[in-house]
Amino acid sequence: MAGDGTIGKACDVLEQVAAFGRPVRFAELLESSSFPKASLYRFLQSLTNQGMLSYDPDRQTYSPGLRLVRLAHSAWTQSSLAPIARPILDALSLETGETVHLAQLDASQVLYVDKRNAKNPVEMYSEAGKVGPAYCTGVGKAMLAFLDDDRLDKAISQQSFHRFTDKTLTSEEVLRADLARIRERGFAMDDEEHEPGIICVACPILTSGGRVLGAISITGSTQRMDFDQLKKWVPRVRRSADQIGAEAEAWRFPEGRKDRMQAS
């Protein structure tokens, strides 16, 4: 973010505070900060004065401020698929009884936008608001597979290809071959590639013009099922993805607005 000057540096500090997931002391921030002590302190003071951070004088800790929370909530409701998809996720979760994920791409990684737990929940990494890898998750690969060539090249260049399990795809060549199969069949699979014992099927959420908006998945545990059992839900997941895509287009471009745009 060097090219963004002071604003970019302040955003770096905000992200650093948020990344701790708990109130954090100045000394802890300084240990992992790229800024000198005086600069870091100045950013923290400015962000606190603006309500973007909150400072607890008794514990001497910083945490995200109420103003930041309000802005995040506004961005979440206006730009994410969560409000549109909520009833569709609820229906899919109720029908299948399995874990349902809604995700979007954020800087070529997976942002879990929403989640419904299974009737018999299994502990797993994903939670709404968390960021995960795209190259070894069902929702991630479902989105990557339907990007245009330029966006796909950029996204693949930003993957870490870290090996999480023995089944993780760890090279661009293997990933591209898998993405080709996903495009052909219309859905992605995660065969314990990110977490041992966790499998899923996922479908992309697309506009009518084929632009990727996000992805939706059903996730299960190998302790209770295999892929044959999980894949029976693919048509239902695909219908849900198509419905979310259609609702998103209708929500963003209501008929009255379409007419005005065409008239102009």
Secondary structure, 3 states (H helix, E strand, C coil): CHHHHHHHHHHHHHHHHHHCCCCEEHHHHHHHCCCCHHHHHHHHHHHHHCCCEEEECCCCEEEECHHHHHHHHHHHHHHCCHHHHHHHHHHHHHHHCCEEEEEEEECCEEEEEEEECCCCCCCCCCCCCCEECCCCCHHHHHHHCCCCHHHHHHHHHCCCCCCCCCCCCCCHHHHHHHHHHHHHHCCEEEECCCCCCEEEEEEEEECCCCCEEEEEEEEEECCCCCHHHHHCCHHHHHHHHHHHHHHHHHHHCCHHHHHHHHHC
